[in-house]
Amino acid sequence: MNSKKGKEDVVRLAHGAGGILQGQLIEFITKTIPIKKVNQGIGVEELDDGATIPLKNYGKEIVVSADGHTVSPLFFPGGDLGKLSVCGTINDLLMMGADPLAMTSIVIIEEGFPFSKLKKIMESFNKTAERAGIGIIAGDSKVMPRGTLSEIITATTGIGLKDKEIHIEDKNLKPGDKILITGSIGDHGTALMASREGLGISTELKSDVDLLLEIFQKIRPEITQNLIHA
């Protein structure tokens, strides 16, 4: 983080858009963390979909994934903030090879936000969690003064369990690997942009945000044999 002489360096929107600047922000936040992993599991330095806590003498590992969620608009073709929050968290656990068990949920709301919208978001959140078969076991809520937050944001933590012999990590990616995709690339981002900007698109374009549980079950044999490793 370098600033010009006489000007304080500040966080810019680009720091959350991936690439070099986001890498610098993550390093700035995490570099002073004293303990970055537990029991030699996957920790914050790996920047993977989640972290692992090996359970000694049990042959299992707890998998934990944390996410913050914000989207504009809150409701879009194919989903909403509630569905997005659950799917993003559960899918991160699945991509680590874990069976999802539970979630925590934090909801931070701007003063003046309509209860009617909050109801729709939470109903969608809970319906998606029920589909995943996981419990919402803890959480928190905060209300911020009007103008200090853009409507509503959520933060979630997912908890799962996997066999210690399953090793799906980003660092395992190597030249020649085949990449599995679950559908057309770009549907979610394009649907959001079209809805946000009011673009008139004749096709029934919608976000593909969804749980990957069904796909996970179909490829479970390959996962347990470590044929899928990244």
BALOMI-289087 format. One record per residue (C-alpha): y, z, x; residue number from 0. Coordinates in Angstrom, 1 decimal, m for minus. Last residue first. Example, Ala and Ser with C-alpha at 12.3 -4.5 7.8 and 13.67 -1.06 7.14 Angstrom:
<volos>
m1.1, 7.1, 13.7, 1
m4.5, 7.8, 12.3, 0
</volos>
This chain:
<volos>
m28.7, m7.1, m8.3, 229
m32.5, m6.5, m7.9, 228
m34.3, m8.3, m10.7, 227
m37.8, m8.9, m9.4, 226
m37.8, m5.2, m8.8, 225
m41.2, m4.9, m10.5, 224
m39.8, m2.5, m13.1, 223
m36.9, m4.9, m13.7, 222
m39.2, m7.9, m14.2, 221
m41.3, m6.0, m16.7, 220
m38.1, m4.8, m18.5, 219
m36.9, m8.4, m19.0, 218
m37.4, m8.5, m22.7, 217
m36.3, m4.9, m23.2, 216
m33.0, m5.6, m21.4, 215
m32.4, m8.6, m23.5, 214
m32.7, m6.5, m26.7, 213
m30.5, m3.7, m25.2, 212
m27.7, m6.0, m24.2, 211
m25.2, m4.6, m26.7, 210
m22.5, m6.9, m27.8, 209
m19.2, m8.5, m26.9, 208
m19.6, m12.3, m27.4, 207
m16.0, m12.7, m28.6, 206
m15.4, m15.3, m31.3, 205
m14.6, m19.0, m31.5, 204
m15.3, m20.5, m34.9, 203
m13.9, m23.9, m34.0, 202
m10.6, m25.2, m35.3, 201
m8.4, m23.2, m32.9, 200
m4.9, m22.3, m34.0, 199
m3.5, m20.1, m31.3, 198
m1.9, m16.9, m32.5, 197
m1.2, m15.7, m29.0, 196
m3.3, m12.5, m29.3, 195
m6.1, m14.1, m31.4, 194
m6.5, m17.1, m29.1, 193
m6.2, m14.9, m26.0, 192
m8.9, m12.5, m27.3, 191
m11.2, m15.3, m28.2, 190
m10.8, m16.9, m24.8, 189
m11.5, m13.7, m23.0, 188
m14.6, m13.0, m24.9, 187
m16.0, m16.5, m25.0, 186
m15.5, m17.0, m21.2, 185
m19.0, m18.0, m20.1, 184
m21.4, m19.1, m22.8, 183
m24.5, m17.0, m23.2, 182
m26.5, m14.1, m21.6, 181
m26.2, m15.1, m18.0, 180
m28.9, m14.8, m15.4, 179
m28.1, m15.7, m11.8, 178
m30.8, m17.0, m9.5, 177
m30.7, m15.7, m6.0, 176
m30.6, m18.2, m3.2, 175
m28.0, m16.4, m1.1, 174
m28.3, m12.6, m1.5, 173
m27.3, m9.9, m4.0, 172
m28.7, m6.5, m3.0, 171
m25.3, m5.0, m2.5, 170
m24.6, m5.2, m6.2, 169
m27.5, m2.8, m6.9, 168
m30.6, m2.8, m9.1, 167
m33.2, m0.7, m7.3, 166
m35.9, 0.6, m9.6, 165
m38.2, 2.9, m7.7, 164
m36.3, 6.0, m8.8, 163
m37.3, 5.4, m12.4, 162
m34.2, 5.4, m14.6, 161
m32.3, 7.8, m16.9, 160
m29.0, 7.3, m18.7, 159
m25.6, 8.9, m19.2, 158
m22.5, 6.9, m20.3, 157
m19.0, 8.2, m19.9, 156
m16.2, 6.9, m22.1, 155
m12.4, 6.5, m22.2, 154
m10.4, 5.2, m25.1, 153
m6.9, 3.8, m25.5, 152
m4.6, 3.7, m28.5, 151
m1.2, 2.4, m29.7, 150
0.5, 1.3, m26.5, 149
1.4, 4.7, m25.0, 148
4.6, 6.5, m24.1, 147
6.6, 4.9, m27.0, 146
5.7, 7.5, m29.6, 145
4.7, 10.8, m28.0, 144
1.0, 11.0, m27.0, 143
m1.9, 12.4, m29.1, 142
m5.0, 13.6, m27.2, 141
m8.7, 13.7, m28.1, 140
m11.7, 15.0, m26.3, 139
m15.4, 14.3, m26.1, 138
m19.0, 15.5, m26.0, 137
m22.5, 14.6, m27.2, 136
m22.1, 11.1, m28.7, 135
m25.8, 10.4, m29.1, 134
m27.7, 7.2, m28.3, 133
m29.9, 4.9, m30.3, 132
m28.0, 1.8, m29.3, 131
m27.5, 0.8, m32.9, 130
m26.2, 4.3, m33.6, 129
m23.7, 3.9, m30.8, 128
m22.6, 0.6, m32.3, 127
m22.1, 2.2, m35.7, 126
m20.2, 5.1, m34.2, 125
m17.7, 2.9, m32.3, 124
m17.3, 0.6, m35.4, 123
m16.6, 3.6, m37.6, 122
m14.2, 5.0, m35.0, 121
m12.2, 1.8, m34.8, 120
m12.0, 1.3, m38.5, 119
m11.0, 4.9, m39.1, 118
m8.3, 4.7, m36.4, 117
m6.9, 1.6, m38.0, 116
m6.6, 3.4, m41.4, 115
m5.2, 6.5, m39.7, 114
m2.2, 4.5, m38.6, 113
m0.8, 5.2, m35.1, 112
2.5, 7.0, m35.5, 111
2.1, 9.1, m32.3, 110
0.1, 7.1, m29.8, 109
m3.6, 8.0, m29.5, 108
m5.8, 9.0, m26.6, 107
m9.5, 9.0, m27.6, 106
m12.1, 10.4, m25.1, 105
m15.8, 9.8, m25.7, 104
m19.0, 11.1, m24.1, 103
m22.2, 9.2, m24.2, 102
m25.9, 9.7, m24.4, 101
m29.4, 8.5, m23.4, 100
m29.2, 4.9, m22.1, 99
m32.4, 3.7, m20.4, 98
m31.5, 2.7, m16.9, 97
m31.9, m0.4, m14.8, 96
m28.4, m0.3, m13.3, 95
m27.4, m3.2, m15.6, 94
m28.6, m1.2, m18.5, 93
m26.2, 1.6, m17.7, 92
m23.3, m0.8, m17.5, 91
m24.4, m2.3, m20.8, 90
m24.1, 1.1, m22.4, 89
m20.5, 1.6, m21.3, 88
m19.2, m1.8, m22.1, 87
m21.0, m1.9, m25.4, 86
m19.7, 1.5, m26.5, 85
m16.0, 0.8, m25.8, 84
m16.1, m2.8, m27.0, 83
m17.4, m1.8, m30.3, 82
m14.6, 0.7, m30.8, 81
m11.8, m1.5, m29.5, 80
m12.7, m4.4, m31.8, 79
m15.3, m7.1, m32.2, 78
m16.4, m10.6, m33.0, 77
m13.0, m12.1, m33.8, 76
m10.4, m9.6, m32.7, 75
m9.3, m6.1, m33.7, 74
m7.3, m4.0, m31.2, 73
m5.3, m7.0, m30.2, 72
m4.9, m6.4, m27.3, 71
m7.6, m4.3, m25.5, 70
m7.8, m1.0, m23.8, 69
m10.9, 0.8, m22.6, 68
m11.5, 3.2, m19.7, 67
m15.1, 3.4, m18.3, 66
m17.4, 5.8, m16.7, 65
m21.1, 5.2, m15.8, 64
m23.7, 7.8, m14.9, 63
m27.4, 7.2, m14.0, 62
m29.7, 10.2, m13.7, 61
m32.6, 9.3, m11.3, 60
m36.3, 9.9, m11.8, 59
m39.3, 10.5, m9.6, 58
m39.3, 14.2, m10.6, 57
m39.6, 16.0, m7.2, 56
m35.8, 15.6, m6.5, 55
m33.7, 14.3, m9.3, 54
m31.7, 11.4, m7.8, 53
m28.1, 11.3, m9.1, 52
m27.0, 7.7, m9.6, 51
m23.7, 6.1, m10.0, 50
m22.6, 3.2, m12.2, 49
m21.8, m0.5, m12.4, 48
m21.3, m0.5, m8.6, 47
m18.3, 0.3, m6.5, 46
m20.6, 1.4, m3.7, 45
m18.0, 4.0, m2.5, 44
m18.2, 5.9, m5.7, 43
m21.8, 7.0, m5.3, 42
m25.3, 5.6, m5.4, 41
m27.7, 8.5, m4.6, 40
m28.0, 10.5, m1.4, 39
m28.5, 13.7, m3.3, 38
m25.0, 13.4, m4.8, 37
m22.3, 10.9, m3.8, 36
m18.6, 10.7, m2.9, 35
m17.9, 14.3, m1.7, 34
m14.4, 14.7, m0.2, 33
m12.4, 12.2, m2.4, 32
m9.4, 11.3, m0.3, 31
m10.2, 7.5, m0.1, 30
m10.9, 7.2, m3.8, 29
m7.5, 6.5, m5.4, 28
m5.9, 4.5, m2.5, 27
m9.2, 2.5, m2.1, 26
m9.3, 1.7, m5.8, 25
m5.6, 0.6, m5.6, 24
m6.3, m1.6, m2.6, 23
m9.3, m3.2, m4.2, 22
m7.1, m3.9, m7.3, 21
m4.6, m5.6, m5.1, 20
m7.2, m7.8, m3.3, 19
m8.8, m9.2, m6.4, 18
m9.1, m7.7, m9.9, 17
m6.4, m7.6, m12.5, 16
m5.6, m3.9, m12.5, 15
m3.3, m3.9, m9.5, 14
m1.7, m7.1, m10.9, 13
0.0, m5.0, m13.5, 12
2.0, m3.3, m10.7, 11
1.7, 0.2, m9.3, 10
4.8, 1.1, m7.3, 9
5.9, 1.1, m3.7, 8
9.3, 2.9, m3.3, 7
12.0, 0.7, m2.0, 6
14.3, 1.5, 1.0, 5
12.3, m0.7, 3.4, 4
9.7, m2.8, 1.6, 3
6.6, m1.1, 0.5, 2
3.1, m1.3, 1.8, 1
0.0, 0.0, 0.0, 0
</volos>
